[in-house]
């Protein structure tokens, strides 16, 4: 059984601490420290054999970098995403429309997490909505998202409309978990170029933060 090393918080560890901890690791080297620190969005390492995971966790603890060993099979698994091109905010739920204007509605109470992140590889802003215990997922991008079903949005650009859109959804589902990108957009600041506020070092870091947040929510509820 392989394990992942999960952080207790989203605070990134120092490069120096990681360099010292990795000196005796077979999976990671001191040269990997800068990459791991920059990429620390809740998950420091994955797919480690049990003994290596335990040894690395002990080395990290000695450097005051506390992690939790979690079996890979126990991490949340994101379901395949349903694409949406627009959304309408009703009294009790959000109605998603695909490119053909076919729709489906999900109650606000089931919304667990909203994440926004800039994929520098594809050059697109991604929007992810996860419902329940990762049982349903909707996905879109700013390039393909239109706001025909939210006429109350009066932004001067798609970026400004996305900021307003996030704010509307948060007001209707105040319990929703927000990743860093979504939290930045929901802060109420005047934001036009959203890419500057939702950046991640790589697409994998964006997804790993979502997985970490869902895992953390499970621990809080149990």
N, C-alpha and C positions, 0 to 999 in steps of 0.2 A: 504494500500500500504506500503510495506517495503522499507527501504533505506539502502544504503551502505555509509560508511564514507571514502572518498578518499583523499589522501594527495595531496598537491600542488606540491610536488617534491618527489624524491625517497630517500631523506635524512631521516634516521630513527629517530624518537623522542627518547628522553632519557627515561629510565625506571622510574626515579624519577618523571618526569612530568606526565607520564601515571598513575603512582600509585596515585598521588594526584587527577587527573581527574576522575579516576575510583571509588573513594570513595563513591560517591553518585549515581553510576550507578546500575541499576537493571540487566543489561545484562553482565557487566564485573565487576570484582573485582580487588583490588590492587594486589592480587596474580597472576592475568593474565598479569600484566604489562610486565614482562620479556619476556613472550612468544610473546606478541603482538609486542614488540620492535624488537625482533629477527626476526619476521615474517613480518616486515613492508616493503613490496615491492609494495607500492602504495595504497593498500587497508588496512585500519586499522580494519574495522568491516563490517559485512554484515548482511542482513536480520533483520534489526532493525525496530521495529514499529516507526511511525513518531515522536511521542512525545519523546520516548527514544532517538532517533537519534538526535533530536534537543537539548535535554538536554545535551547529551554527547558531541555534537559539541561545545556547549557553555562552558562546563567545560574544554574541550581541548583548546579552544581559550584563556581562562583565564591563561592557562599554556604556551601560545605562540606556541601551536601546532594547526595550522590552517588546517581545513579539509573542504571538499565540500560535501554536502548531494546530493546524486544521487539516484533516484529511481532505484530499482533493474531492472525494465523493460527497463530502458534506458541505461544500461551497454551493451557493445558489447557482442555478443554471438558468441563463436567460432563454426564454422561448423564442422561436422565430418571430420576427417582427411583422406586423401588419402595416403596410404603408398608408399614410394619410396625406391628402393634398390640401385639406382644409378642415376646420372644426367649428362647431357652433356650441356656445355655452348656454345650456338650458337651465331650468330651475333646479333640477335634481341630478343632471349628468351632462357629460360632454358627448356630442354627436360627431363622429368622425366621418369624413367624406373621402372616398378614393378618387382617382383621376376620372372615373366614369360617373361620379356623383352618386354612387351607391353608398349608403350610410349605415352605421351601426352606433348604438348609444351605450355608454358605460357609466354607471353611477359614480359621482364624485367620491363617495365614501370608500370605493374600492381603489382609488388612486393611491399608490404607495410612494412612487418616486418620479421626479422629473429631472432630466439631465440635459444640459446643453453644452456642446463642446465643438471646437474648431478642429477639423481634420486637415492638418497641413499637407498631408500626402495627396488627398483628393481636392483640397482647396474648397471645402464646403463646411458650413455650420450644420451640425447634426442636432436633432431634437429627439429625445427618447422619453417615452412615458411607460412606466411599469405599473401594472395593476395586481393587487393581491400579493400573495407570496410568490412573486415572479411567475404567475400563471398566464398572464396576458401582457403583450408589449406592442405599443404603437410607435412608429418611426417616421420621421420626415427630415427634410433638409430645408434650409432657408431658401435655396434656389428654387425648390419645387413647391414650397408652401405658399398658398395664396390666402387672402383674408376676406373672400367674398361673403362668407357666412358670419363675419364679425364686423359689420359696418360701423360699429361704434369706435373702431380704431381709426385714428386720424394722423398717423405718423407720416413724416415726409419721405420716408424710405422704408424698404423692407426690414432693415435693421431696427428702426424705431418702432415699427409695427410689432416686431417680435418681442421687443421689450414690453410693450403694452399688453401683448397677448399673454406673456408669462405672468404679468401682474394680475390680469383678469382671472387666470386659472388659479393662482395662489389665493386670491380673495375668495374664490368659490370652494377651494379645497385647502384650507389653512393648515391641515395636518400633513400635507405632502412633504416628503423628504426632498431636499434640493441639493444637487451637487454644486461644486464651486461655481461652475459657469452659470447655472440657473440662479443661484443665490446672488451673483453679481448683477444679473439682469433684473432681479426682483428687488434690488436695493433702493430703487426709486431715483437713481442718478439719471442724468440726461445722457443717453448713450445712443450714438448713431452707428458707429463702426463696431459692431458687436464682436468681431473677430479679436479685437484687442482685449476683450474681457472674458473670453471663454476658451483661451488657448490651452492646449495640452502638448507635452513633448512628443507624443506619438498616439495614434488611435488606440493602441492597446491600453495605455494609461487611462484613457477616458472610460473604457469598458471596465477595467479593473477597479476604478473608483466606484462605479455602479455596483459591482459585485460586492465590494467591501461594505458599502452602505447597506445593502440588503442583508448581508451576513450580520452586520452590527445590529440592525433592527431586530433580527431574530433573537439575538442574545438579550437584548433589552426586554423583549416580550416574554422570554422564558424564565 
